[in-house]
């Protein structure tokens, strides 16, 4: 029997526009996915439309779940939905908590369990001392994710 070590493990795919200026929100999405213990793969892409990026990501993912991020929107898509009818579409200016919930719900879609809501996190709304603390933490995580991608 020959083992294929090049085969990638099933993951949620996240495609983001290479011109995305504020990548700090990515950290929250990734944390939400990690909280639910589902693997993810993140990749920079040329595409400029979040819906198209998300659909391309969900088609590529064995799990059928993809997230697309352009300069204005973040889209969560599922392969069984129509290409132009994503599950969620939110602004990149949404709160950090909302971004985390979006990530968690992407993972929960894979697990086929009920989605989280803002009400589920009432005590976490002020989890960060300041936006600056959040931005620095996000920058650190994005750098680690990019390093992980480069390592293969």
LINWOLIN-V253646 format. One record per backbone hydrogen bond with DSSP energy under -1.0 kcal/mol. CO is the residue of the C=O (numbers start at 1). NH is the residue of the N-H. If there is no record, write none. Layout:
# LINWOLIN-V253646
CO & NH
CO & NH
This chain:
# LINWOLIN-V253646
12 & 41
13 & 67
14 & 43
15 & 69
16 & 45
17 & 20
21 & 23
23 & 26
25 & 29
26 & 30
27 & 31
28 & 32
29 & 33
30 & 34
31 & 35
33 & 38
34 & 37
39 & 12
41 & 14
43 & 16
45 & 18
49 & 53
50 & 54
51 & 55
52 & 56
53 & 57
54 & 58
55 & 59
56 & 60
57 & 61
64 & 79
65 & 13
66 & 77
67 & 15
68 & 75
69 & 17
72 & 92
73 & 70
74 & 90
75 & 68
76 & 87
76 & 88
77 & 66
78 & 81
82 & 85
88 & 76
90 & 74
91 & 94
95 & 99
96 & 100
97 & 101
98 & 102
99 & 103
100 & 104
101 & 105
102 & 106
103 & 107
104 & 108
105 & 109
106 & 110
107 & 111
108 & 112
108 & 113
118 & 121
119 & 122
121 & 124
124 & 127
130 & 134
131 & 135
132 & 136
133 & 137
134 & 138
135 & 139
136 & 140
137 & 141
138 & 142
139 & 143
140 & 144
141 & 145
142 & 146
143 & 147
144 & 148
145 & 149
146 & 150
147 & 151
